[in-house]
Amino acid sequence: MGRETTERSTSHWFTHPYGSVDEFEQCLTQFSTMPPPRNAQTIQRGVPVYDAPELRNKFSERGGWRTLLDEWIDVLKNGAGVLIIKKSFEDTAIIDEATNVFRSIIAEERQQKETGDHFAKAGENDRIWNALEKLCLNAPEVFTRYYSNDMIALVSEAWLGPNYQMTSQVNVVRPGGSAQQAHRDYHLGFGTVEQAEKYPRHVHQLTMALTLQGGVAHCDIPVESGPTRLLPFSQNFEPGYLTYRREDFQQVFEDRFVSLPLEKGDTLFFNPALYHAAGSNTTSDVQRMVNLLQVSSAFGHPMETVNRLAMCKRLYAGLLAEVNAGALTNVEARRALACAAGGYAFPTNLDTDPPVGGLAPQTQYELIVHSLGQQRPPEEVATLLDQQAERRKA
């Protein structure tokens, strides 16, 4: 057998044009033939819908939840990629209490500044960044009763295992609020195509196992008010982080998306690689409020704490001098910098460090690379780094 037939023919990297619409539609059709989940109460347009009271009765015995968790993993990984749990909060009084706290936070923050959003113009919607911490600090007893919910815990553990880390952002879309474009989410979904294509194929698969997206309905959300539009099974399309912005893929989403109503106390969870988008609020009276949950794997942390701010300040003067003297190429400088500077925009304080010209704030790495190109003096860069660090503080 010749060498050319024994070498791997598939690259570990995605290359342009990444994939075709025909392949995308074939993927959607192929996975949609999977058997329906056994414990779903109904399947609505491909989306499994569960009933929380029924699940609590059925799996109340010790250890019985593992069967359901297995099913949810199948749904999120290879199945529809999304599930709805009706009546996750059977007693919606705690939802109302949390809503009142959130509304007071919104009113207070409106007086301080105009809040921004990833996808909407500033002032068009109301958004509370880091609503998790703000609820805890403003009303710890409400926080405890809200986040002790069993459905939130079980789905999070099904997808991420134990020791997951919860974050949340409250989003209120007023009547007239416009729809989002279809997208994939954090991590790779928050970068550009140029950034995403630098990661090998296995990382595109890995990223979806590091985060779970979810939402708690804080009011009744009819279809007319724009609940999340979903494209079941789209998380299975391997190069999806590179294609979702393309017009032809956007059109597939527009032709095939599913949008289902929610009631107060329902929850929705989905794989972050699922193509999805908030819909338009075409009602005249529904203030669509959802607490958006983003749950992260315990493994999204390095082993050691590193003072990267101090390292960057110390390195910059030498990098600038050596690049200017020709002792260090720009490529070599960036290699060294990649080992010292923070190269990823998150986590950050999105109230004070909002996205700049895209979905993510500037990173330490980007600040220094830009400063090298601008020939900024070290003392100016030190000040810029301090200001950036201050913006990122909790």
HELIX and SHEET records of a PDB file:
HELIX    1   1 ARG A    3  THR A    6  1                                   4    
HELIX    2   2 VAL A   21  PHE A   31  1                                  11    
HELIX    3   3 ALA A   52  LYS A   58  1                                   7    
HELIX    4   4 TRP A   65  LYS A   77  1                                  13    
HELIX    5   5 ALA A   93  GLN A  112  1                                  20    
HELIX    6   6 ALA A  131  ASN A  138  1                                   8    
HELIX    7   7 PRO A  140  TYR A  147  1                                   8    
HELIX    8   8 ASP A  150  LEU A  160  1                                  11    
HELIX    9   9 LEU A  188  PHE A  190  5                                   3    
HELIX   10  10 VAL A  193  ALA A  196  1                                   4    
HELIX   11  11 ARG A  201  THR A  207  1                                   7    
HELIX   12  12 VAL A  223  SER A  225  5                                   3    
HELIX   13  13 SER A  234  ASN A  236  5                                   3    
HELIX   14  14 GLY A  240  THR A  243  1                                   4    
HELIX   15  15 GLU A  247  ARG A  256  1                                  10    
HELIX   16  16 ARG A  308  ALA A  325  1                                  18    
HELIX   17  17 ASN A  330  ALA A  338  1                                   9    
HELIX   18  18 GLN A  364  GLN A  374  1                                  11    
HELIX   19  19 PRO A  378  ARG A  392  1                                  15    
SHEET    1   A 8 THR A  42  GLN A  44  0                                        
SHEET    2   A 8 VAL A  47  ASP A  51 -1                                        
SHEET    3   A 8 VAL A  82  LYS A  86  1                                        
SHEET    4   A 8 THR A 267  PHE A 270 -1                                        
SHEET    5   A 8 THR A 211  ALA A 217 -1                                        
SHEET    6   A 8 ARG A 288  SER A 296 -1                                        
SHEET    7   A 8 GLN A 165  VAL A 173 -1                                        
SHEET    8   A 8 ASP A 126  ILE A 128 -1                                        
SHEET    1   B 3 VAL A 258  SER A 259  0                                        
SHEET    2   B 3 ARG A 229  LEU A 230 -1                                        
SHEET    3   B 3 HIS A 276  ALA A 277 -1                                        
END                                                                             
